[in-house]
Amino acid sequence: MEFVLNVMTFSVPISIGIALLLFFALKHFLPSSEQNSLSAEEWEQYEKRYNLYKDEIVQEQKSAADISVAALRASIILNGASAAATLAFIGRIWISNGSGLVISELVEVLSTYMTATLLSALSTGFAYFRMYFGTVNWDTWKRKNDDNLAALYAAQISQYIAIFFVVQSYILFASGTWLATSILRSAISLNKVLLAL
């Protein structure tokens, strides 16, 4: 678990910093509630333009949703399968009375993969919140209500948290794989030295 904490200590501040930077950049470019009010003529022009490009907007939204689902699915499958494989490998070493040191180090790898899988699952929950707040935002926007900025910001924050968790799970997967490889290399090197003696 110490390895997981070390990786998270390094990568969490960087990921949060990037998420905050994106959020504030978006907030800077979004109109405030005073600028968000449209006159009847502006609303009519906007509605005509929206209806003209509605199919493209819907397709872009579907494509973005498909890509995010693929990223979440890949993260859960990668980390879950890696955790299962590591657990099976630990069991095999245990049955053959292998090195306790290697087993304890592989447990660290297992905890890395399990933490990454948990983060992927949490990311799915925040992706749901993003869709929920996005729907609330759209409903209030359709009624020409200016109070939709809170829902819009909540949707954006949920989206950034979901992205943050997925990125963290990929970082943990890479770190766990690197740790497992280095453990196995050192164990193989140790066996070669012992056989040479």
C-alpha positions in Angstrom: 0.0 0.0 0.0 3.0 2.3 0.5 3.7 2.2 -3.2 0.2 3.2 -4.0 0.4 6.1 -1.6 3.7 7.2 -3.2 2.3 7.1 -6.7 -0.9 9.0 -5.6 1.2 11.6 -3.7 3.0 12.4 -7.0 0.2 12.2 -9.5 -2.9 13.5 -7.5 -1.6 17.1 -7.2 -0.7 17.2 -10.9 -4.1 15.8 -12.0 -6.0 18.1 -9.7 -4.0 21.1 -10.9 -4.8 20.2 -14.6 -8.5 19.7 -13.7 -8.7 23.1 -11.9 -6.9 24.8 -14.7 -9.4 23.4 -17.2 -12.3 24.3 -15.0 -11.2 27.9 -14.5 -10.4 28.3 -18.2 -13.9 27.1 -19.1 -15.4 29.3 -16.4 -13.6 32.3 -17.8 -15.0 31.7 -21.2 -18.6 30.9 -20.1 -21.0 33.8 -20.0 -22.1 35.0 -16.6 -25.8 35.0 -15.8 -26.1 38.7 -16.7 -24.7 37.9 -20.2 -26.7 34.7 -20.5 -30.1 36.5 -21.0 -31.2 36.5 -24.6 -33.7 38.8 -26.1 -36.6 37.3 -28.0 -35.0 38.1 -31.4 -31.6 36.7 -30.3 -33.4 33.6 -28.9 -35.1 33.0 -32.3 -31.9 33.4 -34.2 -30.1 31.0 -31.8 -32.9 28.5 -32.1 -32.8 28.5 -35.9 -29.0 28.1 -35.9 -29.3 25.3 -33.3 -32.0 23.4 -35.4 -29.8 23.7 -38.4 -26.8 22.1 -36.7 -28.7 19.9 -34.2 -27.8 16.6 -35.8 -24.1 17.4 -35.8 -24.3 18.5 -32.1 -26.1 15.3 -31.2 -23.5 13.1 -33.1 -20.6 14.9 -31.4 -22.2 14.3 -28.0 -22.8 10.6 -28.8 -19.2 10.3 -30.0 -17.8 11.9 -26.8 -20.0 9.6 -24.7 -18.8 6.5 -26.6 -15.2 7.4 -26.2 -15.6 8.0 -22.4 -17.4 4.7 -22.0 -14.6 2.9 -23.9 -12.0 4.6 -21.6 -13.9 3.6 -18.5 -14.4 0.0 -19.7 -10.7 -0.3 -20.7 -9.6 1.0 -17.3 -11.8 -1.4 -15.4 -10.9 -4.4 -17.6 -7.2 -3.7 -17.5 -7.0 -3.2 -13.8 -9.4 -5.9 -12.9 -7.8 -8.5 -15.1 -4.4 -7.5 -13.8 -5.5 -7.8 -10.2 -6.9 -11.3 -10.9 -3.7 -12.4 -12.7 -1.6 -11.1 -9.9 -3.7 -12.9 -7.3 -3.4 -16.1 -9.3 0.3 -15.7 -9.5 0.6 -15.0 -5.8 -1.5 -18.2 -5.1 0.8 -20.2 -7.4 3.9 -19.0 -5.6 2.3 -19.7 -2.2 1.4 -23.3 -3.1 4.9 -23.9 -4.3 6.4 -22.5 -1.1 8.0 -19.6 -2.9 9.8 -16.7 -1.5 7.8 -14.8 1.2 9.6 -11.6 0.1 8.3 -11.9 -3.5 4.8 -12.6 -2.2 4.8 -9.5 0.0 6.0 -7.3 -2.8 3.4 -8.8 -5.2 0.7 -8.0 -2.6 1.8 -4.3 -3.1 1.2 -4.8 -6.9 -2.2 -6.3 -6.2 -3.2 -3.4 -4.0 -2.2 -1.0 -6.8 -4.4 -2.8 -9.3 -7.3 -3.0 -6.8 -7.1 0.7 -6.0 -7.1 1.5 -9.7 -10.2 -0.6 -10.2 -11.9 1.2 -7.4 -11.0 4.6 -8.9 -12.5 3.4 -12.3 -15.7 2.4 -10.6 -15.9 5.7 -8.8 -15.3 7.4 -12.1 -18.4 5.7 -13.5 -20.4 7.3 -10.7 -19.1 10.8 -11.4 -19.8 10.2 -15.1 -23.4 9.6 -14.1 -23.5 12.8 -12.1 -22.2 14.7 -15.1 -25.0 13.3 -17.2 -27.6 14.1 -14.5 -26.4 17.7 -14.0 -26.1 18.1 -17.8 -29.8 17.1 -18.1 -30.8 19.5 -15.4 -28.9 22.3 -17.2 -30.6 21.4 -20.5 -34.0 21.4 -18.9 -33.6 24.8 -17.3 -32.0 26.2 -20.5 -34.9 25.0 -22.6 -37.3 27.0 -20.3 -35.1 30.1 -20.9 -34.1 30.1 -17.3 -30.9 31.9 -16.3 -30.4 29.7 -13.2 -28.8 26.9 -15.2 -25.2 28.0 -14.5 -25.0 26.1 -11.2 -26.1 22.9 -12.9 -23.6 23.6 -15.7 -20.7 24.1 -13.3 -21.8 21.0 -11.3 -21.8 19.0 -14.6 -18.3 20.3 -15.5 -16.9 19.5 -12.0 -18.3 16.0 -12.1 -16.9 15.5 -15.5 -13.4 16.6 -14.4 -13.5 14.4 -11.3 -14.5 11.4 -13.5 -11.6 12.2 -15.9 -9.3 12.6 -13.0 -10.2 9.2 -11.6 -9.7 7.5 -15.0 -6.3 9.2 -15.5 -5.4 8.1 -11.9 -6.4 4.5 -12.7 -4.2 4.4 -15.8 -1.3 5.9 -13.8 -1.8 3.2 -11.2 -2.0 0.5 -13.8 1.3 1.7 -15.4 2.9 1.9 -11.9 1.7 -1.5 -10.9 2.9 -3.1 -14.1 6.3 -1.4 -13.7 6.6 -2.6 -10.1 5.6 -6.1 -11.0 8.2 -6.2 -13.7 10.9 -4.9 -11.5 10.0 -7.5 -8.7 10.1 -10.4 -11.2 13.4 -9.2 -12.7 15.0 -9.0 -9.3 13.6 -12.4 -8.3 14.9 -14.0 -11.5 18.3 -12.3 -11.0 18.4 -13.7 -7.5 17.6 -17.2 -8.7 20.4 -17.0 -11.2 22.9 -15.9 -8.6 21.7 -18.7 -6.2 21.9 -21.3 -9.0 25.5 -20.2 -9.9 26.6 -20.7 -6.3 
